[in-house]
Amino acid sequence: MTKRAINDVQAFLTFVESGGDRVYEILNVGLLLRRHPPEAVISFLQELHKDYGKELSKLIQADKTNSMINELVAKRFRIKMAINTIRNYEREEAA
């Protein structure tokens, strides 16, 4: 994948906490994409997405007011967008 594609994927997996105090990376996908094929990275991201889903389900059952629910929903959304971005770049390269 190109550097631009990797940066686009990483942008989905990075967020700044409110106030701009701290930048948080869910995962450094650039390193993974340099060492592994995109299909393997997608598979890993799907597993991570599923794990966060299980954790989210437990949190919802235990305490619906827990602020971690918001964080897990955001992480799952960002991971799904990163997966879609990798797939889209793979389709473009194949075309």
N, C-alpha and C positions, 0 to 999 in steps of 0.2 A: 504494500500500500504506500501511497505517496505521503510525504510529510504533512501536506495539507489535510489529507483524509484522516490521518492519525490525530492531528490537532483538533479537527472537528469532533471526532469521537471523544477525545479527552475532555473537550469543553463540556460535554454532557455529564461527564463523570467527576466534574470539579464544581464546587460551589463555595460561595463566600457567605459566612454567617452574617446575620443582620448586624449592622454597625460596621461591617467591613474589617473587623478585628482579625479574623482568622479565615484562611483559605483551607478548604477540606477536600481532599481527593478520595473518592470512594475507592479508586483503584488506579494505578499507573498503567494504563492500557498501552501506552507507547512501547514500553519495555516488552510487554506480552506480544504485541503485534510484530516486533522486530525478531522475536525468537520463535514464534509459533505461527502456523497458518491461520488465516482469518476464521476458518471453520472451527478450529480448536478454541479460539478466543470466544467465539459466539457460544459454543457449548459451555465454556466456563461461566460466561456471563449469564446464561440461562439457568445454570445451577445456582449461582449466587442470587438471581431473581427469585427462584423457587425457595431458597433458604430464607430470604427476607420475608417472603409470603407466609411461610410457616411461623416465623417469629411474630409477624404482624397479627396473624390469627390468634396466637396465644395471648398477645397483649390486649386485643379487643375483647377476648373472653374474660380476661382478668380485670381490666380497668379501662373502660371506654374513654376516660378523660386523660389518660396518660399522654404526655406530650411526645413520647417516642413514636407514637402512631403517625404523627405528622412527618417525622423524619424518615420513617420506613417507607411511607407512601411516596415521598419525594425521591428516595433512593431507588425504589422499584421503577418509578417513572423514568428516571434518568438512565437506569440500566437498560430499560426497554428501548429508549431512544438511541442509545449507543449501539445496541444490537441492530436496530433498523438502519442506522447510518452505515455500519460496516457492510450490511447486506446490500444497500444501495450502491456503495462504492464498488463492491464486487461485481454487481450487475453491470455497472458502467464500464468497468475494465474488461468484462467478458464481451461486451457489445462492440 
